[in-house]
Amino acid sequence: MPVCRPVGSQHKSFCLALTGSPLFFRRRFDYCIVDEASQITLPTCLGPLRLADKFVLVGDHFQLPPIVRNADAKRGGLDVSLFRALSDAHPAAVTDLSYQYRMNEDIMLLSNNLIYEGKLKCGSNEVAQRGLDLGRKTCGEVFGRPCVQPCWVQDLMDPR
């Protein structure tokens, strides 16, 4: 669900989920910022854009596309977001954000090499080195029963 935040005191803001409300039919907005725009179907995204003078679409079309279950709608292209269509048609208007703060360096490596052509970077050294500390539990303590030897889970949890 999109989050509504005013851009500044002089700007009016609204929420994508509220554009069907009669309260918005006669209103104009300075900006429409659509987060996760690559996951929203084109008709859903166009509704709020018509109420704003300018818009910003934020998303990543290499991640989840819009969910469209109807076969006719898919054949009609509704499984392609406005974000994807515009970024394909106007690549110069797209700004890539290369710093990410979610994945450590080892996890990031896979998607970075397969999808992002090596352009992703960890936002900080702390993020790059972050790991999951499972403590010094044995396999039996984790699963509540003895593990078959050799135990790949125990090897995975070994800090060496």
C-alpha positions in Angstrom: 0.0 0.0 0.0 1.5 3.4 -0.9 2.4 5.7 1.9 1.1 9.3 1.9 3.6 12.0 3.0 3.4 15.7 2.2 6.5 16.8 0.2 6.5 20.2 2.0 4.0 22.5 3.6 3.3 24.3 0.3 2.5 21.0 -1.5 -0.6 19.0 -1.4 -0.3 15.3 -1.2 -2.6 12.3 -1.7 -2.5 8.6 -1.6 -2.8 6.4 -4.7 -5.4 4.3 -2.9 -7.7 7.3 -2.4 -8.0 8.6 -6.0 -11.3 6.9 -6.5 -12.8 9.1 -3.8 -15.1 12.0 -4.8 -13.0 14.2 -2.6 -10.3 14.2 -5.3 -12.3 14.7 -8.5 -11.9 18.4 -8.6 -8.5 18.8 -7.0 -5.1 19.4 -8.6 -1.8 18.4 -7.1 1.7 19.7 -7.6 3.3 16.2 -7.7 2.3 12.6 -7.7 5.0 10.3 -6.4 4.2 6.6 -7.0 6.4 4.2 -5.0 6.7 0.6 -6.2 5.4 1.8 -9.5 6.8 -1.3 -11.3 4.3 -3.4 -9.4 1.2 -1.3 -10.2 -0.9 -1.9 -13.4 -1.0 0.8 -15.9 -4.6 1.8 -15.5 -4.2 2.0 -11.7 -1.2 4.2 -12.1 -2.8 6.5 -14.7 -5.7 7.5 -12.4 -3.7 9.6 -9.9 -1.3 10.9 -12.6 -4.1 12.8 -14.2 -4.6 14.8 -11.0 -1.0 16.1 -10.8 1.1 18.6 -12.8 4.2 16.5 -12.4 4.9 12.9 -11.4 7.8 10.7 -10.3 7.6 6.9 -10.6 9.8 4.9 -8.2 10.4 1.3 -8.8 12.5 -1.5 -10.3 11.1 -3.4 -13.3 13.7 -6.1 -12.7 11.8 -7.1 -9.6 8.1 -8.0 -9.2 5.8 -7.0 -12.1 2.1 -6.1 -11.7 -0.1 -9.1 -10.7 -2.6 -9.7 -13.5 -4.6 -13.0 -13.3 -6.9 -12.4 -16.2 -5.6 -14.0 -19.4 -7.2 -11.4 -21.7 -5.7 -8.6 -19.7 -2.3 -10.2 -19.9 -2.6 -10.6 -23.7 -3.6 -6.9 -23.8 -0.4 -6.0 -22.0 -1.7 -5.0 -18.6 1.1 -7.1 -17.0 3.5 -4.4 -18.1 3.6 -1.4 -15.7 3.6 2.2 -16.8 7.0 2.4 -15.1 8.4 -0.4 -17.4 6.8 1.1 -20.5 8.1 4.6 -19.9 11.6 3.4 -18.9 11.9 1.3 -22.1 10.6 4.2 -24.2 12.6 6.9 -22.5 15.8 5.4 -21.0 17.4 8.9 -20.7 14.7 9.9 -18.2 15.6 7.0 -15.8 17.9 7.5 -12.9 19.5 4.4 -11.5 20.1 4.3 -7.8 23.2 2.2 -7.4 23.5 2.2 -3.6 21.5 -0.4 -1.7 21.1 -1.0 2.0 19.3 -4.3 2.2 21.7 -7.0 1.2 25.2 -7.8 2.4 27.9 -8.0 -0.3 27.8 -11.8 -0.8 24.0 -11.9 -1.2 24.1 -8.8 -3.5 26.7 -10.4 -5.8 24.2 -12.8 -7.4 21.6 -10.2 -8.5 24.3 -7.6 -9.2 26.0 -10.0 -11.7 22.9 -11.5 -13.2 20.6 -8.4 -13.5 22.3 -5.1 -12.7 25.5 -5.4 -14.7 27.7 -4.9 -11.7 26.3 -1.4 -10.9 25.0 -2.2 -7.4 27.0 -1.1 -4.4 26.5 -1.6 -0.7 25.5 1.7 0.9 28.0 1.2 3.7 30.7 -1.1 4.9 28.4 -2.1 7.8 25.8 -3.3 5.2 28.4 -5.0 3.1 29.7 -7.0 6.1 26.4 -7.7 7.8 25.7 -11.3 8.6 23.2 -13.5 10.4 24.4 -14.7 13.8 22.7 -17.9 14.7 24.9 -18.3 17.8 26.7 -21.5 18.7 23.6 -23.8 18.5 24.1 -27.3 17.3 21.9 -28.8 14.5 19.9 -30.7 17.2 19.2 -27.5 19.1 18.1 -25.7 15.9 15.8 -28.5 14.6 14.9 -30.2 17.9 16.3 -33.6 16.7 19.6 -35.1 16.0 21.1 -34.3 12.6 22.6 -36.8 10.1 26.4 -36.5 9.8 28.0 -34.7 8.0 25.6 -31.9 8.8 25.5 -29.2 6.1 23.5 -26.9 8.4 26.2 -27.2 11.1 28.9 -26.4 8.5 26.9 -23.4 7.3 26.6 -22.0 10.9 30.3 -22.6 11.6 32.0 -19.1 11.7 35.1 -20.5 10.1 
